[in-house]
Amino acid sequence: MTRPRDSARPRSERPDLYATVTAQIIADLERGVRPWTRPWEAAHAAGPVSRPLRHTLEPYSGINVLLLWSRSMGSGFEAPIWMTFRQALSLGGHVRRGEHGETVVYANRITRTQDGPNGEDVERSIPFLKAYTVFNIAQIEGLPDRFAGPVREPLPTQQKITHAEAFFAAAGAGIRHGGDSAFYSPSDDQVRMPAFERFSDPEAYYATLAHECTHWTGHRSRLDRDQTGRFGTAAYAREELVAELGAAFLCADLGLELTPRADHAAYIDHWLKALSDDRRLIFAAAAQAQRACDLLSGRQSD
């Protein structure tokens, strides 16, 4: 889509969505709340654990997962499904009077004609970020019965664990068990994990494994993220944030409760500083975490 040059608003008038979203994430972290930790436990038509879902039950991705999880946590929403005002109307429902929606964002590119160095017209592709408002189905009345919940019991824990075992086995990360530390070693490209029996519960094991496997995707032969930072540096904080978000996304996709690791509390101050220094960091980290999840998921059919 091409827009006339004079239709664009001056840059100073555009809302800074990067700054707005980052400020929200910082506020959550300052309260000691990680908005990527799953906020609900109740069973629902969409399942007991889920990423936020559109009205089509298609999952949101990237930064919108964090925004909607954060809102669900703050408002106590148990259902993971969100939709716009018009989508609710199209389904025969209506948003209750006085309800306030949540801002989500849509990233795309537009093509514009600009003057080239010699006065000729040059087509340029320009990225843009657009905001729109969605409402949780708990804020909407009159929706079809298929949006009601709970309608079924969660799957037994043993089945969830079996599914997770199959997922990580198919991912092909070199996982070596033993010792008392969980970490990813870029030098030998291996994930090191304590024995399963040493964890307090099965979901703690899989949450930790998801975190380390997200690190594994960053190897130079795969997604090639900067993994050279030492503890306390901005690079280290960024990579840990990517791994934290990747674990949250993977646990949601696998139907597992995300169990935060105790040592991650030490990272919150580093994340706060890094986010304050770079308002786009949380967007970049969420996008990198999404690519890590896509890489791991893409290996399931190999």
N, C-alpha and C positions, 0 to 999 in steps of 0.2 A: 504494500500500500504506500502510495506517495502522497504527501501532504504539501500544500502550497507553502512557500517560505514564510509568508506573512501571517500564517495561521498559528505559528508556534508562539507560546507565551514566553516572555523573557525568562531566563534561567532563574533570576532572583525571585520570581513569583511562584515557582514550582515548589510544592511541599517536599522537604528532604525526608523521603521515606527511610533511607538508610539510617539517618540520625534518630528518627522516631522509633523504629524497630529496635535499634541498638539500645536506646534509653530504656525501653521496656525490659529487655533482657538484663541489663545492668541492675535495674530496680529489683528484679526477681533475685538475682545473685546476692545483692546487698541484704535481702531479707533471708538469705540462707536457703533459697529455693532454687533448684535447678529445673527450669520449665520443660526440659526434655525428659524428665522422669514421668512415667505413666501416671496420670492423675486419677484414674477410676478403676474400680474393681468389679462393678456389677456386670452380670451377663446381659447381653443385648442381642437384638436380631443380627447385628454385625459381628457378633462374637464377643468373648470375654475380654479380649485385649485387642486394640486396634490402633493404627494411625487414624488421625482425623479423616473422615470420608466426605466426599461430595454427595449431592442428592442422588447421584447415579450409583453410589457405593464404590466409586473409584477413589483410591487413596490420594490425599494431598502428598506433596513431596517438598524437600528442602526446607526453606525458612518458614513456610506456612505450617508445617508440622509443629514447629516450636511455638509459633504464635497461638495456634489453636489449643495445643496442650496447655500452654500457660493460662489461657482464658478458662479452659475447663477446670484447671486446678483452682483458680481464684473464685469461680462461680459455682463449683460443685456439680458441674454437668456430668452425668453418668453416660449419656449417649454420645458416641463419637461422630455423629452425622451433622453436617452443616450445609446451609443453602442460602441463596440470596432471597430478598423480599419477593422478587418476581418468580423465582423458581418455586417458592412456597405457594404463591397464587396459582401457578400452573398446575400444581398437584392438588388443588382444592383446599389448601390451608391458608392461614393468615397469621402473621406475626402479631403477638399480643401487644396492645397499646402500652407504650412506655418502655418497651424492651430496647436495649441498646446492643447493636451488633459488634462484631469484631472485624478489624481491618485485616485483609489478606492482600497479597500482592501477586501481580502477573508480570512476568518478564518476557520481552520480545524485542524485535528489531524493526525499525521502519527505514524505508529508503527515501532519501532526500536529494534533490538536485542542488548542488552548490557550485559557486564559481571556482574554477580551477586556477592554477598559477598563471595561465596565459589567457584568462578570461573565458575559457570554454566551460560548458556545463559538465560537471562531474557527479556521477551517482555515488552516494556514500550510504553505507549501512550503519545506522545509529541505534545503539541499545537504549531501551527505555524501560521504566518500571511504572506500572499502573496499579493503583490501589482500588479495591472494592470491598463492600461490606457483606458479611455473611452472619447468619443467626444459627444457633444450635437448635435442634428440633425440640428441646425442652422449652424453648421460647415461642414455639409455633403450635397453633391449635388447628384441628380439622384435617390433619394429614391422613393418608391411607393407613390401614392396619399394618401394612408391611414395615412401617417405621416405628411401630410400638415395640416395647421391650419391658422386661426380659421375656424371651419366648423359648429359650432352651438353656439347658445347663452347660457350664463350661466343659470342655473336654477333660478327661482324667489327666492328672499330672504326668503319669507314665507315658501317655501318648504324646504329650508335648515334648517330653525329653527325647523320645524316639525320633520325632520329627527333627529336633535340633541336631541330634547325632548325625542323621542322614545329611542334613544341610551342610554342616561343617566338614564332614567327610568328603562330600562332593566338591566343596570349595577348593580342596587341594593344597591348603596351607600346610607347610611342614610343621606339624604339631608334635612336640616332644614333651612327655610327662616326666616329672621328677623334681626334687628340690622343694623349696618353700617359697618361691617367687614366681609371679606371672609377669612375663615381659616378652617383647619382640626384639630379636637381635638382627639388625640389618646386615651385619658382617657375614653371618652364615645363613641369613634368610630363613630363620626358624622362629616359630612361636614356642615359648617355653611355658608350661603350665604345671602347677602342683597336681598331684594325683586327685582324681575326682573325689575320693573318699575323704580328703582333707578339707573339703568345703562344708560350710554350715548347712547348705541346702542345695538341691540340684540347680535351681534357677540362678543362684549366686555363681555357680560354676559357668553356666552358659553365658551370663552377662559378662563375666570376665573374659571368657573365650571370644565373645563378639568384639570386645574392646581390643584385644590383642590382634585379632584377625583383621580389624580395620587398620591397625598399624601396618600389618603385613601387606595390605593393598598399596601402601605408599612406596614400596621398594622401587628403585629406579627402572627395573624391568617391567613394572606394571603402571602405576599412576604417577610415579616419580615426584613425590612430595619431598619437601625439605625435612629430613630427619636427622640433621646434624646438630641441632640445638641441644644445649645442656640445661639441666634443671635451673629454673630461674630466668632463662632467657625468653624473649618474645617468640622465637621459633619453636622452642619446646612447648610453650603454652598453647601455641596455635595447633601443633600436632596432637597434643593431648585433648584439646577441644574437639578436633575432628574425630578422634577415636571415641570420645565420650558420646558425641552425637551419633556416630555410626553404630555404637552399641545400643543406643536408645532406639534407633530406627530398626535395627535387625531384631531386637527383642520384640518390638511391636509386630513386625511382620511374621515372626515365628510363634506368636501367641504366648510369650513368656514375660513374666513380671521382671522389670528391670530392677536389680538389686544393686544400689550404689556401693562401690568399694570404699572402705573407710579411708584409704589413702588419698582419694580424690578430693577430700575436704581441703587438703593442703594446696590444691590448684586454684581454689576460688579467687584468692587475692591476685594471682597471676592473670587469671581470666579477666577480672575486673580492670586491671591496669591495661591489658592488651585491648580490651573492648573500648575503653575510654580513649585510647590513643588512636584507634582506627574504627570509625563507625561502620565500615563495610566488612569488618572481620567476621561477624556472625553470619553474614550472607555467604561469604566465601567458605567458611568452615562448614556450613550446612550443605552447600553445593558439593564440596569435596567429600563430605560424609555420604551424600547421596550417590556420588560416583563410586565410592568404595562399596556401598551396598549393592549397586547395580553390577559391579564386577563380580562380587561373591555370588549374587543370585544368577548371573549369567552362566556360571559354571555348573549349575544344577543339571543342565541338559547335555553337558559335554560327554 
